[in-house]
């Protein structure tokens, strides 16, 4: 169990720094995975659009005069 009663201020500083470090690390991991999945989904959508354009040719009428 974590002892929340601190008599030494240096111990409190250590615990506070450890908590901030842990939260920062957790935030960095979350940001890494959210940006990674966003870029993957954007890349996948782009590839699907390219594939759709390859499958469906554009019908254009060419008027030669």
Beta strands, then each sheet from edge to edge (+ up, - down):
end
